[in-house]
Amino acid sequence: MNLQKLLRGVDVLSSVGDFDREVNCIVSDHRKVQPGCAFICYEGIKVDSHTFIQRAIQNGANVVVGEKLPPKDLPPNATYIQTPNGRIALSVISANWHHTPAAKLKLVGITGTNGKTSTAFFVHSIFKTAGIKSAIMGTVSHRYGDVTVPAATTTPDPLVLHGLFAKIVNADIGYAIMETSSQGLAQHRLAGLTFETAVFTNLTQDHLDYHRTMENYLNAKLMLFQQLRTKNGMAILNTDDEVYDFIRQRINLTLGHDNILTYGLQRRAHLTARDVKSTLNGLIFTAVTPSGNIRVKLRLLGDYNLYNALAAIGVGLHHGCSLQTIKEGLESTVVPGRFERVDKGQDFAVIVDYAHTPDGLENLLAAARKITNGRLICVFGCGGDRDSGKRPKMGMISTAIADCSVITSDNPRTEDPELIIADIVNGLPDGANHVEIVNRKAAIKHAIEMAEPGDLVAIAGKGHESYQEINGQRFHFDDREIASSSLELLKLSK
């Protein structure tokens, strides 16, 4: 592609060299540079990729886009473009490289600490029932048509993202439902995109290792609403969340009253639920909407899924889906690793869930408590190299709600799992009923072996994940598989 076309929409502060040249590829990793590449660099959190400019040029890059002034030793055959924000430039250039495919899509963005994945799956199922072709991009995977692409991150890197958009458009799909993470937003991976619908689920503590403060965390999530289409765009907001009034005030500066749809259970909202019945067989409720009421039975368990379902109803209504279509879509939704039952005919319940934040764990255990007549046993850990401040909070929550907590390893990454567990149990009150088992497989097996008829074992933290990350390596590990094999062994031993 011609460099001038590639730079369309990029803010250029200064430049050195010829703009009238062809670019064969674009990369942001100097190790992937090939002859004729454009190398996009920026000052990252841990690494300043400007330090690799010379190496990229040696590897064949003939164009460099960066945030700093051009290097004095720039070769005469290279072009350098200075831009105020290399991450934004990468997003715009990635879109241009793929001929701006997102402009041909209607985008639904979902942000919040918890509930993004379940809400996205609900919306995808509603659209499928309505005959609307949609892709889904998020934590579990990126899917379009019959194609499933593993998700390295919730919100992909711009080079990956716009490549996916191009494939989605080529598959004759008109919608993309996206989980938009706070880090993805803060790092401008979504720069230049315009959303038809933006959903806010909730805000609780997570990712403070990156954002440092809750204010920064919230502001990152609010970036999604700045990219909402001002005409006919719809913001769908949770009135029960503590930051709702603040978000509403911020959004009111750019959107009109008709561009906001609310949902909630406690405060007044456009969408709400009543006559709720929660059991191990499903979550039943009446959805009250501006278009009428529907009685819904979800396959997903847990009262907190009422919020996710209501948010999805809002998306469906905004995009012209009938209430009957919405009902059928909700009732057929299955979300991997979200309050997912593992049933081998045992006389107690085993569920696997992705809850990995204080609020997520509290919601999971509170919902589990409501549907068990016996003891509640919780298996959980905390990830390494992530927000360590939530570890003691999660320990307090589990031991306060569950009858017994089995504290174990999650994804320790580069940290010592025993030290992570020590952080979790730090400050637990005397007599808190818990055991510490570092090996996660052994911890799950222990919890299942101690379960009695009528009990419920909740295995939290990893959900759909099929790996455990230890010292930079990913090993195959699936909580559902481990629970299933433990139940089989238990059956054989009786």
DRENMI-145944 format. One record per residue (C-alpha): x, z, y; residue in one letter. Coordinates in nm, 3 decimals, padded with zeros to 5 digits. Example, Ala and Ser with C-alpha at 12.3 -4.5 7.8 and 13.67 -1.06 7.14 Angstrom:
% residues 2
RONU        px        pz        py   type
RONU    01.230    00.780   -00.450      A
RONU    01.367    00.714   -00.106      S
END
This chain:
% residues 494
RONU        px        pz        py   type
RONU    00.000    00.000    00.000      M
RONU    00.118   -00.074    00.351      N
RONU    00.245    00.239    00.526      L
RONU    00.029    00.183    00.834      Q
RONU   -00.283    00.177    00.616      K
RONU   -00.162    00.479    00.422      L
RONU   -00.122    00.681    00.743      L
RONU   -00.472    00.606    00.874      R
RONU   -00.616    00.935    01.002      G
RONU   -00.283    01.122    00.989      V
RONU   -00.181    01.303    01.308      D
RONU    00.165    01.164    01.396      V
RONU    00.376    01.369    01.636      L
RONU    00.688    01.156    01.616      S
RONU    00.848    00.897    01.394      S
RONU    01.173    00.724    01.309      V
RONU    01.198    00.392    01.129      G
RONU    00.977    00.097    01.037      D
RONU    00.602    00.145    00.979      F
RONU    00.554   -00.207    00.846      D
RONU    00.664   -00.145    00.488      R
RONU    00.513   -00.111    00.145      E
RONU    00.481    00.220   -00.039      V
RONU    00.475    00.216   -00.421      N
RONU    00.363    00.577   -00.483      C
RONU    00.308    00.911   -00.311      I
RONU    00.443    01.246   -00.431      V
RONU    00.478    01.601   -00.301      S
RONU    00.731    01.700   -00.569      D
RONU    01.080    01.557   -00.512      H
RONU    01.141    01.559   -00.888      R
RONU    00.870    01.296   -00.934      K
RONU    01.008    01.055   -00.675      V
RONU    01.051    00.692   -00.786      Q
RONU    01.194    00.398   -00.590      P
RONU    00.964    00.305   -00.302      G
RONU    00.783    00.642   -00.296      C
RONU    00.653    00.831    00.004      A
RONU    00.756    01.197   -00.015      F
RONU    00.513    01.438    00.157      I
RONU    00.670    01.774    00.236      C
RONU    00.562    02.097    00.401      Y
RONU    00.670    02.457    00.434      E
RONU    00.509    02.633    00.138      G
RONU    00.464    02.999    00.054      I
RONU    00.778    03.030   -00.156      K
RONU    00.951    02.695   -00.115      V
RONU    01.014    02.476    00.188      D
RONU    01.008    02.125    00.047      S
RONU    01.187    01.992    00.356      H
RONU    01.505    02.119    00.186      T
RONU    01.459    01.847   -00.078      F
RONU    01.436    01.552    00.161      I
RONU    01.788    01.425    00.090      Q
RONU    01.737    01.457   -00.284      R
RONU    01.406    01.270   -00.259      A
RONU    01.575    00.988   -00.066      I
RONU    01.856    00.976   -00.322      Q
RONU    01.587    00.938   -00.591      N
RONU    01.440    00.637   -00.411      G
RONU    01.196    00.765   -00.147      A
RONU    01.184    00.526    00.149      N
RONU    00.920    00.720    00.348      V
RONU    00.916    01.093    00.425      V
RONU    00.626    01.274    00.591      V
RONU    00.711    01.624    00.707      G
RONU    00.630    01.897    00.956      E
RONU    00.977    01.928    01.110      K
RONU    01.185    01.698    01.327      L
RONU    01.355    01.418    01.133      P
RONU    01.690    01.509    00.977      P
RONU    01.992    01.387    01.169      K
RONU    02.140    01.226    00.859      D
RONU    01.830    01.017    00.781      L
RONU    01.944    00.684    00.623      P
RONU    01.873    00.375    00.836      P
RONU    01.650    00.223    00.567      N
RONU    01.416    00.527    00.555      A
RONU    01.110    00.603    00.767      T
RONU    01.028    00.958    00.878      Y
RONU    00.690    01.070    01.014      I
RONU    00.646    01.411    01.171      Q
RONU    00.297    01.564    01.145      T
RONU    00.173    01.910    01.249      P
RONU    00.046    02.001    00.900      N
RONU    00.198    01.847    00.589      G
RONU   -00.080    01.977    00.363      R
RONU   -00.350    01.807    00.570      I
RONU   -00.141    01.491    00.577      A
RONU   -00.111    01.502    00.197      L
RONU   -00.491    01.523    00.163      S
RONU   -00.553    01.235    00.405      V
RONU   -00.280    01.018    00.253      I
RONU   -00.406    01.091   -00.101      S
RONU   -00.756    00.980    00.003      A
RONU   -00.619    00.663    00.163      N
RONU   -00.409    00.584   -00.144      W
RONU   -00.724    00.581   -00.358      H
RONU   -00.928    00.394   -00.091      H
RONU   -01.127    00.704    00.016      T
RONU   -01.351    00.734   -00.292      P
RONU   -01.508    01.063   -00.180      A
RONU   -01.684    00.874    00.101      A
RONU   -01.897    00.714   -00.174      K
RONU   -01.996    01.050   -00.322      L
RONU   -02.236    01.325   -00.227      K
RONU   -02.039    01.648   -00.250      L
RONU   -02.179    01.990   -00.337      V
RONU   -01.930    02.270   -00.265      G
RONU   -01.962    02.623   -00.403      I
RONU   -01.745    02.908   -00.276      T
RONU   -01.738    03.285   -00.326      G
RONU   -01.549    03.544   -00.529      T
RONU   -01.778    03.548   -00.831      N
RONU   -02.045    03.315   -00.966      G
RONU   -01.898    02.978   -00.866      K
RONU   -01.869    02.845   -01.222      T
RONU   -02.215    02.955   -01.339      S
RONU   -02.378    02.820   -01.023      T
RONU   -02.197    02.488   -01.065      A
RONU   -02.310    02.461   -01.428      F
RONU   -02.670    02.541   -01.329      F
RONU   -02.663    02.269   -01.062      V
RONU   -02.504    02.018   -01.301      H
RONU   -02.776    02.086   -01.559      S
RONU   -03.053    02.053   -01.301      I
RONU   -02.912    01.719   -01.183      F
RONU   -02.876    01.597   -01.541      K
RONU   -03.240    01.685   -01.610      T
RONU   -03.339    01.500   -01.293      A
RONU   -03.147    01.190   -01.402      G
RONU   -02.889    01.236   -01.126      I
RONU   -02.540    01.145   -01.244      K
RONU   -02.296    01.413   -01.135      S
RONU   -01.940    01.526   -01.204      A
RONU   -01.845    01.893   -01.219      I
RONU   -01.506    02.016   -01.102      M
RONU   -01.393    02.374   -01.134      G
RONU   -01.240    02.662   -01.327      T
RONU   -01.341    02.560   -01.679      V
RONU   -01.258    02.189   -01.653      S
RONU   -01.324    01.873   -01.452      H
RONU   -01.592    01.659   -01.620      R
RONU   -01.747    01.323   -01.542      Y
RONU   -01.953    01.124   -01.791      G
RONU   -01.802    01.180   -02.133      D
RONU   -01.457    01.257   -01.992      V
RONU   -01.321    01.613   -01.972      T
RONU   -00.997    01.683   -01.786      V
RONU   -00.834    02.028   -01.828      P
RONU   -00.831    02.228   -01.505      A
RONU   -00.489    02.355   -01.401      A
RONU   -00.648    02.508   -01.091      T
RONU   -01.007    02.555   -00.976      T
RONU   -00.957    02.317   -00.683      T
RONU   -00.708    02.043   -00.775      P
RONU   -00.407    01.930   -00.576      D
RONU   -00.508    01.645   -00.338      P
RONU   -00.321    01.382   -00.540      L
RONU   -00.510    01.484   -00.853      V
RONU   -00.837    01.542   -00.667      L
RONU   -00.866    01.198   -00.508      H
RONU   -00.756    01.033   -00.831      G
RONU   -01.048    01.211   -00.999      L
RONU   -01.283    01.101   -00.722      F
RONU   -01.179    00.740   -00.782      A
RONU   -01.253    00.770   -01.154      K
RONU   -01.587    00.936   -01.083      I
RONU   -01.688    00.651   -00.851      V
RONU   -01.570    00.392   -01.105      N
RONU   -01.791    00.564   -01.364      A
RONU   -02.092    00.492   -01.139      D
RONU   -02.149    00.861   -01.064      I
RONU   -02.287    00.949   -00.722      G
RONU   -02.247    01.329   -00.700      Y
RONU   -01.958    01.572   -00.741      A
RONU   -02.025    01.945   -00.780      I
RONU   -01.713    02.136   -00.682      M
RONU   -01.600    02.495   -00.706      E
RONU   -01.399    02.537   -00.387      T
RONU   -01.149    02.820   -00.415      S
RONU   -01.025    03.017   -00.115      S
RONU   -00.667    02.910   -00.189      Q
RONU   -00.769    02.548   -00.219      G
RONU   -00.946    02.567    00.116      L
RONU   -00.665    02.758    00.288      A
RONU   -00.412    02.504    00.161      Q
RONU   -00.622    02.216    00.298      H
RONU   -00.664    02.052   -00.045      R
RONU   -01.014    01.953    00.070      L
RONU   -00.916    01.833    00.418      A
RONU   -01.108    01.528    00.530      G
RONU   -01.400    01.575    00.288      L
RONU   -01.760    01.603    00.406      T
RONU   -02.007    01.809    00.201      F
RONU   -02.379    01.749    00.169      E
RONU   -02.438    02.106    00.049      T
RONU   -02.228    02.422    00.074      A
RONU   -02.312    02.737   -00.127      V
RONU   -02.180    03.087   -00.061      F
RONU   -02.215    03.327   -00.356      T
RONU   -02.050    03.656   -00.251      N
RONU   -01.731    03.815   -00.121      L
RONU   -01.550    04.095   -00.300      T
RONU   -01.184    04.182   -00.344      Q
RONU   -00.963    03.919   -00.507      D
RONU   -00.655    03.710   -00.426      H
RONU   -00.523    03.958   -00.169      L
RONU   -00.174    03.886   -00.302      D
RONU   -00.221    03.549   -00.129      Y
RONU   -00.457    03.615    00.163      H
RONU   -00.328    03.968    00.241      R
RONU   -00.650    04.078    00.416      T
RONU   -01.022    04.045    00.341      M
RONU   -01.066    03.884    00.684      E
RONU   -00.823    03.606    00.593      N
RONU   -00.995    03.570    00.256      Y
RONU   -01.337    03.530    00.419      L
RONU   -01.210    03.290    00.683      N
RONU   -01.064    03.070    00.410      A
RONU   -01.402    03.050    00.237      K
RONU   -01.579    02.975    00.565      L
RONU   -01.368    02.660    00.600      M
RONU   -01.607    02.495    00.353      L
RONU   -01.895    02.526    00.603      F
RONU   -01.687    02.363    00.875      Q
RONU   -01.684    02.054    00.652      Q
RONU   -02.059    02.052    00.596      L
RONU   -02.243    01.746    00.720      R
RONU   -02.404    01.845    01.051      T
RONU   -02.699    01.610    01.003      K
RONU   -02.907    01.690    00.692      N
RONU   -02.634    01.913    00.547      G
RONU   -02.748    02.240    00.390      M
RONU   -02.578    02.580    00.382      A
RONU   -02.715    02.799    00.101      I
RONU   -02.637    03.168    00.164      L
RONU   -02.676    03.499   -00.020      N
RONU   -02.864    03.738    00.212      T
RONU   -02.772    04.042    00.001      D
RONU   -02.398    04.006    00.051      D
RONU   -02.237    04.234    00.309      E
RONU   -02.087    03.943    00.504      V
RONU   -02.411    03.741    00.523      Y
RONU   -02.488    03.830    00.887      D
RONU   -02.133    03.742    00.993      F
RONU   -02.145    03.409    00.807      I
RONU   -02.489    03.330    00.948      R
RONU   -02.366    03.395    01.299      Q
RONU   -02.062    03.173    01.249      R
RONU   -02.264    02.891    01.094      I
RONU   -02.531    02.907    01.364      N
RONU   -02.269    02.780    01.609      L
RONU   -02.264    02.441    01.438      T
RONU   -02.581    02.422    01.227      L
RONU   -02.946    02.447    01.315      G
RONU   -03.205    02.676    01.157      H
RONU   -03.329    02.396    00.932      D
RONU   -02.981    02.354    00.785      N
RONU   -02.970    02.701    00.629      I
RONU   -03.145    02.806    00.308      L
RONU   -03.118    03.167    00.192      T
RONU   -03.154    03.344   -00.141      Y
RONU   -03.152    03.710   -00.238      G
RONU   -03.323    03.995   -00.419      L
RONU   -03.310    04.281   -00.169      Q
RONU   -03.335    04.129    00.178      R
RONU   -03.583    03.870    00.296      R
RONU   -03.486    03.522    00.180      A
RONU   -03.632    03.174    00.121      H
RONU   -03.562    03.207   -00.251      L
RONU   -03.606    03.524   -00.453      T
RONU   -03.696    03.650   -00.803      A
RONU   -03.955    03.891   -00.931      R
RONU   -04.091    04.020   -01.265      D
RONU   -03.740    04.027   -01.411      V
RONU   -03.692    04.100   -01.780      K
RONU   -03.338    04.128   -01.915      S
RONU   -03.266    04.144   -02.289      T
RONU   -03.000    04.032   -02.536      L
RONU   -03.215    03.726   -02.598      N
RONU   -03.215    03.604   -02.241      G
RONU   -03.290    03.668   -01.875      L
RONU   -03.652    03.598   -01.778      I
RONU   -03.780    03.592   -01.419      F
RONU   -04.020    03.429   -01.179      T
RONU   -03.844    03.226   -00.911      A
RONU   -04.028    03.238   -00.578      V
RONU   -03.948    02.930   -00.366      T
RONU   -04.086    02.753   -00.058      P
RONU   -04.217    02.485   -00.297      S
RONU   -04.394    02.724   -00.533      G
RONU   -04.312    02.960   -00.819      N
RONU   -04.170    02.896   -01.167      I
RONU   -04.119    03.121   -01.468      R
RONU   -03.767    03.076   -01.605      V
RONU   -03.589    03.197   -01.919      K
RONU   -03.211    03.166   -01.889      L
RONU   -02.977    03.150   -02.185      R
RONU   -02.722    03.333   -01.970      L
RONU   -02.749    03.711   -01.976      L
RONU   -02.682    03.957   -01.697      G
RONU   -02.898    04.031   -01.394      D
RONU   -02.629    03.900   -01.158      Y
RONU   -02.705    03.551   -01.289      N
RONU   -03.031    03.571   -01.095      L
RONU   -02.826    03.507   -00.782      Y
RONU   -02.644    03.210   -00.936      N
RONU   -02.973    03.062   -01.059      A
RONU   -03.141    03.107   -00.719      L
RONU   -02.848    02.938   -00.544      A
RONU   -02.875    02.646   -00.786      A
RONU   -03.251    02.624   -00.726      I
RONU   -03.172    02.587   -00.357      G
RONU   -02.934    02.300   -00.428      V
RONU   -03.191    02.133   -00.653      G
RONU   -03.467    02.160   -00.394      L
RONU   -03.246    02.025   -00.117      H
RONU   -03.162    01.722   -00.328      H
RONU   -03.523    01.643   -00.413      G
RONU   -03.558    01.789   -00.763      C
RONU   -03.904    01.904   -00.871      S
RONU   -03.969    02.263   -00.974      L
RONU   -04.036    02.155   -01.333      Q
RONU   -03.706    01.968   -01.342      T
RONU   -03.527    02.272   -01.199      I
RONU   -03.689    02.498   -01.459      K
RONU   -03.584    02.272   -01.748      E
RONU   -03.234    02.236   -01.608      G
RONU   -03.184    02.610   -01.568      L
RONU   -03.319    02.686   -01.915      E
RONU   -03.083    02.440   -02.084      S
RONU   -02.767    02.565   -01.909      T
RONU   -02.483    02.704   -02.119      V
RONU   -02.166    02.827   -01.946      V
RONU   -01.852    02.880   -02.159      P
RONU   -01.716    03.234   -02.143      G
RONU   -01.986    03.372   -01.915      R
RONU   -02.173    03.659   -02.088      F
RONU   -02.122    03.455   -02.403      E
RONU   -02.235    03.620   -02.727      R
RONU   -02.020    03.619   -03.040      V
RONU   -02.262    03.666   -03.327      D
RONU   -02.163    03.685   -03.692      K
RONU   -02.473    03.872   -03.802      G
RONU   -02.331    04.213   -03.712      Q
RONU   -02.559    04.502   -03.614      D
RONU   -02.402    04.540   -03.270      F
RONU   -02.349    04.298   -02.983      A
RONU   -02.023    04.136   -02.876      V
RONU   -01.999    03.943   -02.549      I
RONU   -01.710    03.762   -02.381      V
RONU   -01.701    03.721   -02.003      D
RONU   -01.462    03.596   -01.735      Y
RONU   -01.512    03.905   -01.513      A
RONU   -01.166    03.971   -01.366      H
RONU   -01.241    04.133   -01.030      T
RONU   -01.371    04.484   -00.953      P
RONU   -01.711    04.350   -00.849      D
RONU   -01.727    04.110   -01.141      G
RONU   -01.646    04.384   -01.392      L
RONU   -01.896    04.622   -01.235      E
RONU   -02.171    04.357   -01.246      N
RONU   -02.090    04.272   -01.607      L
RONU   -02.090    04.631   -01.727      L
RONU   -02.400    04.728   -01.527      A
RONU   -02.587    04.433   -01.680      A
RONU   -02.458    04.514   -02.028      A
RONU   -02.562    04.876   -01.990      R
RONU   -02.922    04.767   -01.926      K
RONU   -02.952    04.576   -02.252      I
RONU   -02.786    04.813   -02.498      T
RONU   -02.939    05.123   -02.652      N
RONU   -02.608    05.236   -02.801      G
RONU   -02.262    05.282   -02.661      R
RONU   -02.095    05.036   -02.426      L
RONU   -01.734    04.957   -02.517      I
RONU   -01.526    04.759   -02.267      C
RONU   -01.204    04.569   -02.341      V
RONU   -01.022    04.452   -02.030      F
RONU   -00.687    04.414   -01.855      G
RONU   -00.554    04.274   -01.528      C
RONU   -00.345    03.964   -01.464      G
RONU    00.018    03.983   -01.364      G
RONU    00.160    03.840   -01.039      D
RONU   -00.181    03.877   -00.878      R
RONU   -00.358    04.126   -00.650      D
RONU   -00.231    04.459   -00.788      S
RONU   -00.460    04.660   -00.560      G
RONU   -00.761    04.587   -00.778      K
RONU   -00.605    04.734   -01.094      R
RONU   -00.688    05.106   -01.043      P
RONU   -01.031    05.008   -00.907      K
RONU   -01.111    04.821   -01.227      M
RONU   -00.992    05.116   -01.434      G
RONU   -01.225    05.347   -01.243      M
RONU   -01.518    05.108   -01.280      I
RONU   -01.476    05.058   -01.653      S
RONU   -01.434    05.426   -01.737      T
RONU   -01.727    05.520   -01.511      A
RONU   -01.976    05.275   -01.667      I
RONU   -01.854    05.217   -02.022      A
RONU   -01.858    05.490   -02.286      D
RONU   -01.512    05.382   -02.399      C
RONU   -01.258    05.155   -02.231      S
RONU   -00.990    04.973   -02.428      V
RONU   -00.729    04.883   -02.166      I
RONU   -00.502    04.598   -02.268      T
RONU   -00.306    04.296   -02.152      S
RONU   -00.467    03.997   -01.977      D
RONU   -00.231    03.723   -01.856      N
RONU    00.076    03.932   -01.770      P
RONU    00.265    03.624   -01.651      R
RONU    00.608    03.749   -01.538      T
RONU    00.516    04.119   -01.519      E
RONU    00.562    04.384   -01.786      D
RONU    00.214    04.435   -01.939      P
RONU    00.281    04.805   -01.991      E
RONU    00.343    04.848   -01.618      L
RONU    00.021    04.660   -01.539      I
RONU   -00.169    04.898   -01.768      I
RONU    00.002    05.191   -01.597      A
RONU   -00.135    05.062   -01.263      D
RONU   -00.485    05.041   -01.414      I
RONU   -00.490    05.396   -01.550      V
RONU   -00.321    05.542   -01.241      N
RONU   -00.566    05.782   -01.081      G
RONU   -00.819    05.791   -01.364      L
RONU   -00.994    06.128   -01.372      P
RONU   -00.912    06.375   -01.646      D
RONU   -01.119    06.312   -01.953      G
RONU   -01.182    05.942   -01.882      A
RONU   -01.251    05.801   -02.226      N
RONU   -00.998    05.524   -02.276      H
RONU   -00.727    05.396   -02.506      V
RONU   -00.430    05.177   -02.416      E
RONU   -00.341    04.893   -02.653      I
RONU   -00.098    04.641   -02.506      V
RONU   -00.158    04.370   -02.766      N
RONU   -00.486    04.203   -02.669      R
RONU   -00.567    04.085   -03.021      K
RONU   -00.522    04.438   -03.154      A
RONU   -00.731    04.576   -02.866      A
RONU   -01.024    04.345   -02.943      I
RONU   -00.998    04.425   -03.314      K
RONU   -00.994    04.799   -03.236      H
RONU   -01.305    04.778   -03.017      A
RONU   -01.498    04.586   -03.281      I
RONU   -01.394    04.823   -03.559      E
RONU   -01.512    05.126   -03.360      M
RONU   -01.852    04.972   -03.278      A
RONU   -02.158    05.121   -03.445      E
RONU   -02.513    04.982   -03.490      P
RONU   -02.677    04.925   -03.150      G
RONU   -02.349    04.929   -02.954      D
RONU   -02.230    04.652   -02.723      L
RONU   -01.866    04.541   -02.698      V
RONU   -01.785    04.363   -02.370      A
RONU   -01.457    04.171   -02.369      I
RONU   -01.376    04.095   -02.006      A
RONU   -01.120    03.902   -01.808      G
RONU   -01.050    03.571   -01.976      K
RONU   -01.385    03.422   -02.069      G
RONU   -01.345    03.051   -02.140      H
RONU   -00.965    03.056   -02.128      E
RONU   -00.793    02.945   -02.447      S
RONU   -00.448    03.076   -02.366      Y
RONU   -00.250    03.385   -02.272      Q
RONU    00.028    03.340   -02.019      E
RONU    00.340    03.547   -02.089      I
RONU    00.677    03.501   -01.916      N
RONU    00.594    03.154   -01.789      G
RONU    00.465    03.027   -02.125      Q
RONU    00.107    02.971   -02.237      R
RONU    00.023    03.070   -02.592      F
RONU   -00.304    02.978   -02.761      H
RONU   -00.540    03.273   -02.729      F
RONU   -00.920    03.270   -02.712      D
RONU   -01.115    03.596   -02.688      D
RONU   -01.409    03.433   -02.863      R
RONU   -01.196    03.323   -03.158      E
RONU   -01.029    03.664   -03.186      I
RONU   -01.366    03.843   -03.172      A
RONU   -01.512    03.606   -03.431      S
RONU   -01.223    03.652   -03.676      S
RONU   -01.232    04.031   -03.623      S
RONU   -01.603    04.033   -03.705      L
RONU   -01.539    03.827   -04.021      E
RONU   -01.267    04.070   -04.130      L
RONU   -01.498    04.362   -04.062      L
RONU   -01.768    04.202   -04.277      K
RONU   -01.521    04.152   -04.564      L
RONU   -01.402    04.512   -04.547      S
RONU   -01.754    04.651   -04.596      K
END
